[in-house]
Amino acid sequence: MAKAKTNKQSAPKQSDATYILKLVMYMIIGSLWIKVSSDESNQWPIPIGFMIGILFAMHDHFKIDRKIEYALLLVAMFLGFWLPIGIFITV
């Protein structure tokens, strides 16, 4: 007797190059900060890249490795906090 075909919805496949490019994009975007300062002693850092990266991760077409993307965004955010990466605004 022949087996009946089942309608399986498989996850879309993603190439290795696309995955690496996506991780690099999350690393660059996640490290961006806006640092607003009124003088030398007052500085307010805002993790704008982390917020944008979270939006990208939530609306990703390949919803396979969302936990890895969130973890990479967190690492990039802390790395970007200590490195001089981002936009500096003096008011």
Backbone torsions as a table, in degrees:
resi	resn	phi	psi	omega
1	MET	NA	137.5	-178.3
2	ALA	-78.9	145.6	178.6
3	LYS	-79.7	141.9	177.5
4	ALA	-77.2	140.1	178.4
5	LYS	-75.3	136.2	176.9
6	THR	-103.2	149.4	179.3
7	ASN	-92.5	86.4	179.4
8	LYS	-92.8	133.4	174.3
9	GLN	-93.2	99.5	-179.2
10	SER	-86.5	153.1	179.0
11	ALA	-69.3	143.8	179.5
12	PRO	-64.8	143.6	-178.8
13	LYS	-83.9	146.8	-178.7
14	GLN	-129.9	132.8	-178.6
15	SER	-74.9	162.2	179.9
16	ASP	-64.3	-39.5	-179.7
17	ALA	-63.9	-39.1	177.4
18	THR	-65.3	-40.9	-180.0
19	TYR	-64.8	-44.4	178.7
20	ILE	-64.8	-42.4	178.6
21	LEU	-62.0	-38.3	178.5
22	LYS	-66.9	-39.5	177.8
23	LEU	-65.9	-39.3	177.4
24	VAL	-65.1	-40.7	178.4
25	MET	-61.9	-43.6	178.3
26	TYR	-64.8	-34.9	179.3
27	MET	-66.8	-43.1	-179.5
28	ILE	-70.0	-47.8	-178.1
29	ILE	-66.5	-41.0	-177.5
30	GLY	-66.4	-21.3	-177.7
31	SER	-88.6	-1.5	-178.5
32	LEU	-81.4	134.1	178.4
33	TRP	-130.2	152.6	166.3
34	ILE	-110.3	120.9	179.9
35	LYS	-113.9	111.6	-178.2
36	VAL	-100.1	128.0	178.9
37	SER	-134.7	142.3	176.9
38	SER	-96.8	-30.1	173.4
39	ASP	-152.7	-167.8	-176.9
40	GLU	-68.6	-27.3	-174.8
41	SER	-92.5	-26.2	-178.4
42	ASN	-103.1	121.6	178.1
43	GLN	-144.2	130.9	-179.6
44	TRP	-117.4	104.2	177.4
45	PRO	-83.8	137.0	179.0
46	ILE	-124.3	120.9	-178.0
47	PRO	-80.5	72.7	-175.6
48	ILE	-67.4	-34.4	179.4
49	GLY	-66.5	-37.3	177.2
50	PHE	-63.1	-41.7	-179.9
51	MET	-65.7	-42.2	178.2
52	ILE	-66.9	-40.1	178.8
53	GLY	-63.9	-37.6	176.7
54	ILE	-63.4	-40.6	177.4
55	LEU	-63.9	-41.4	176.5
56	PHE	-62.0	-43.2	-177.9
57	ALA	-67.0	-34.7	-179.8
58	MET	-70.6	-30.8	-176.9
59	HIS	-107.0	25.5	-178.8
60	ASP	-73.1	139.5	179.8
61	HIS	-69.5	-39.6	178.6
62	PHE	-95.4	88.3	-176.2
63	LYS	-85.4	57.9	-175.9
64	ILE	-100.7	-50.3	-172.0
65	ASP	-116.9	52.4	-177.2
66	ARG	-66.1	-35.3	179.7
67	LYS	-65.0	-38.8	177.5
68	ILE	-66.3	-39.4	178.8
69	GLU	-64.6	-41.7	177.9
70	TYR	-64.0	-42.6	179.7
71	ALA	-65.0	-40.7	178.4
72	LEU	-66.0	-37.7	176.1
73	LEU	-63.6	-39.8	178.1
74	LEU	-64.8	-43.7	178.4
75	VAL	-63.4	-44.0	179.1
76	ALA	-64.8	-35.8	179.0
77	MET	-64.1	-46.0	179.2
78	PHE	-69.4	-34.7	176.7
79	LEU	-65.8	-43.0	179.0
80	GLY	-68.6	-22.1	178.4
81	PHE	-69.3	-38.3	-177.2
82	TRP	-90.0	-23.0	177.3
83	LEU	-91.4	151.4	179.8
84	PRO	-78.6	66.7	179.8
85	ILE	-114.9	130.7	175.3
86	GLY	130.5	-159.9	-176.4
87	ILE	-112.8	130.4	179.1
88	PHE	-110.7	122.8	-179.3
89	ILE	-119.1	124.6	177.9
90	THR	-109.2	123.6	-178.2
91	VAL	-103.9	NA	NA
